[in-house]
């Protein structure tokens, strides 16, 4: 077999800057879904803290920092982004490697909230949605995970197959905001 | 119309998928007989007033919820996790 070359989901699509807002692809490392076994959530959180330095996030929150993040993804469902899960997690959770299943982008800039307000039906303004807050919601017609990672920066995740749609929808929103001047 | 997800808070109706009357939580036993199964599969109330329904937070956290709402006033009376109602 010939040598295969791995492409990222947004290969050839990003980065992209329109007006004050920049959309770029994030290389977050490995992505593992982690679901605590019945009654093991506390033990799992302790193991996460000891091995990766972050607690199990409560609903609508993310813990950790860039490169080592745990994002709440739903009831009994967290995404560990960055490190490969430590063996001490294995007895406390069902863990699935989903590294290649997700498109992960970063969108940042002065008018980023105006751009996202056009496509996301959740109030993402800083007063309501602070750093470390996360939401499972829609981005136009796609299910997405949206996390604030900075004062003017968000991380957005959609299914890998939706990469082109995501870039298209965000580009249109960015152009719409930029056109208003 | 807005629905309050027990996990995510108040969200727009477009994030939710509608399943129907919350009869699925009271599935008859396999040997319950033809009448019970006919009721379960086909017979539905169509009340002018409060109704219990199953909704799925599809464009969100993925929780199944039992919503009680008033079909006349559109009031959202109650929302509970289906997993807790069933448990």
Contacts between the chains, C-beta under 8 A, distances in Angstrom:
chain1	res1	chain2	res2	distance
A	59	B	7	4.9
A	59	B	8	7.4
A	59	B	61	7.7
A	60	B	7	7.3
A	60	B	8	6.5
A	60	B	9	7.6
A	73	B	61	7.7
A	74	B	7	7.5
A	74	B	60	8.0
A	74	B	61	4.1
A	74	B	62	4.5
A	74	B	63	7.1
A	75	B	7	6.2
A	75	B	61	6.2
A	75	B	62	7.0
A	75	B	63	5.5
A	75	B	81	7.9
A	75	B	83	7.9
A	77	B	62	7.4
A	121	B	11	7.3
A	121	B	12	4.5
A	121	B	14	6.8
A	121	B	15	7.0
A	122	B	11	7.2
A	135	B	8	6.9
A	135	B	60	8.0
A	136	B	8	6.7
A	136	B	59	7.9
A	136	B	60	4.7
A	136	B	61	4.8
A	136	B	62	7.5
A	137	B	8	7.7
A	137	B	11	7.2
A	137	B	15	6.4
A	137	B	59	6.5
A	137	B	60	5.8
A	138	B	14	6.9
A	138	B	15	5.9
A	138	B	59	4.3
A	138	B	60	7.9
A	143	B	58	7.2
A	143	B	59	5.1
A	143	B	60	7.6
